[in-house]
Amino acid sequence: MSRERGDLRKRYLALPWRGKLAVAWRLWRDRRVPLRARLLLPAVAFYLAMPIDIIPDFIPVLGQLDDVLVVVLALGLFIRMTPPQVIEDHIARWLAEHP
């Protein structure tokens, strides 16, 4: 990971959960983000809605843990596939709106 990506990742992770979700939503709607990255989020929603899971949900804790893991990995991949300048723009805009 480059230094710029690492600094950007730290800035994103420093946001409150509401900020992370808002920035992710804004990135998803931004046309500068590659289509393949934007398609990840609907694919995750589809996976969560499907009745078939990697680990069935009726197994306590592990059934829900695989869903959380899929969401976290998909969001991480989405952020990694997004150009750093676009992420920086949205983080700066969110911080300006929420001092």
SESETI-260800 format. One record per residue (C-alpha): residue number from 1; y, x, z. Coordinates in nm, 4 decimals, decimal comma. Layout:
BEGIN
- seq; y; x; z
- NUM; Y; X; Z
...
This chain:
BEGIN
- seq; y; x; z
- 1; 0,0000; 0,0000; 0,0000
- 2; 0,3378; 0,1371; -0,0942
- 3; 0,6106; 0,1843; 0,1649
- 4; 0,8181; -0,0951; 0,0076
- 5; 0,5239; -0,3379; 0,0275
- 6; 0,4589; -0,2359; 0,3886
- 7; 0,8200; -0,2944; 0,4921
- 8; 0,8262; -0,6256; 0,3099
- 9; 0,5010; -0,7289; 0,4754
- 10; 0,6460; -0,6494; 0,8187
- 11; 0,9582; -0,8530; 0,7422
- 12; 0,7454; -1,1490; 0,6300
- 13; 0,5198; -1,1275; 0,9345
- 14; 0,8255; -1,1098; 1,1629
- 15; 0,9355; -1,4544; 1,0482
- 16; 0,8498; -1,7488; 1,2734
- 17; 0,5609; -1,9624; 1,1469
- 18; 0,8076; -2,2194; 1,0110
- 19; 0,9797; -1,9440; 0,8133
- 20; 0,6517; -1,8126; 0,6753
- 21; 0,5588; -2,1584; 0,5506
- 22; 0,9056; -2,2197; 0,4057
- 23; 0,9071; -1,8853; 0,2218
- 24; 0,5525; -1,9449; 0,0909
- 25; 0,6552; -2,2929; -0,0326
- 26; 0,9647; -2,1542; -0,2032
- 27; 0,7601; -1,8763; -0,3628
- 28; 0,5069; -2,1283; -0,4909
- 29; 0,7864; -2,3218; -0,6612
- 30; 0,9568; -2,0089; -0,8061
- 31; 0,8910; -1,9498; -1,1764
- 32; 0,9171; -1,5715; -1,1287
- 33; 0,5836; -1,5787; -0,9435
- 34; 0,2879; -1,5330; -1,1815
- 35; 0,0939; -1,8482; -1,2639
- 36; -0,2355; -1,7028; -1,1406
- 37; -0,0773; -1,6494; -0,7977
- 38; 0,0645; -2,0018; -0,7886
- 39; -0,2764; -2,1475; -0,8767
- 40; -0,4308; -1,9937; -0,5635
- 41; -0,2715; -2,2421; -0,3250
- 42; -0,3956; -2,5582; -0,5024
- 43; -0,7382; -2,3934; -0,5295
- 44; -0,7438; -2,3440; -0,1517
- 45; -0,6381; -2,7055; -0,0960
- 46; -0,9208; -2,8134; -0,3270
- 47; -1,1695; -2,5966; -0,1349
- 48; -1,0582; -2,7475; 0,1964
- 49; -1,0946; -3,1000; 0,0581
- 50; -1,4452; -3,0375; -0,0790
- 51; -1,7362; -3,1521; 0,1377
- 52; -1,9231; -2,8267; 0,0661
- 53; -1,8252; -2,5247; 0,2790
- 54; -1,9418; -2,1669; 0,3192
- 55; -2,0308; -2,2582; 0,6782
- 56; -2,0675; -2,6343; 0,7432
- 57; -1,7959; -2,7840; 0,9651
- 58; -2,0454; -2,9433; 1,2033
- 59; -2,1272; -2,5963; 1,3418
- 60; -1,8879; -2,5555; 1,6363
- 61; -1,6106; -2,2968; 1,5934
- 62; -1,7694; -2,1141; 1,2980
- 63; -1,7360; -2,4211; 1,0756
- 64; -1,3599; -2,4256; 1,1177
- 65; -1,3258; -2,0481; 1,1312
- 66; -1,4388; -2,0055; 0,7701
- 67; -1,1705; -2,2518; 0,6575
- 68; -0,9023; -2,0582; 0,8465
- 69; -1,0301; -1,7318; 0,6989
- 70; -1,0142; -1,8701; 0,3438
- 71; -0,6557; -1,9923; 0,3978
- 72; -0,5411; -1,6600; 0,5470
- 73; -0,7051; -1,4556; 0,2709
- 74; -0,5594; -1,6778; -0,0022
- 75; -0,2087; -1,6583; 0,1440
- 76; -0,2406; -1,2801; 0,1715
- 77; -0,3546; -1,2552; -0,1901
- 78; -0,0730; -1,4882; -0,2970
- 79; 0,1842; -1,2645; -0,1277
- 80; 0,0230; -0,9496; -0,2735
- 81; 0,0314; -1,0924; -0,6286
- 82; 0,3981; -1,1908; -0,6001
- 83; 0,6608; -0,9371; -0,7142
- 84; 0,8258; -0,7736; -0,4091
- 85; 1,1806; -0,8491; -0,5232
- 86; 1,1037; -1,2211; -0,5427
- 87; 0,9661; -1,2192; -0,1875
- 88; 1,2682; -1,0226; -0,0688
- 89; 1,5034; -1,2762; -0,2273
- 90; 1,3352; -1,5691; -0,0549
- 91; 1,3134; -1,3977; 0,2845
- 92; 1,6838; -1,3072; 0,2666
- 93; 1,7743; -1,6611; 0,1641
- 94; 1,5696; -1,8128; 0,4481
- 95; 1,7220; -1,5722; 0,7026
- 96; 2,0726; -1,6575; 0,5781
- 97; 2,0017; -2,0288; 0,6239
- 98; 1,8431; -1,9795; 0,9694
- 99; 2,0378; -1,7089; 1,1555
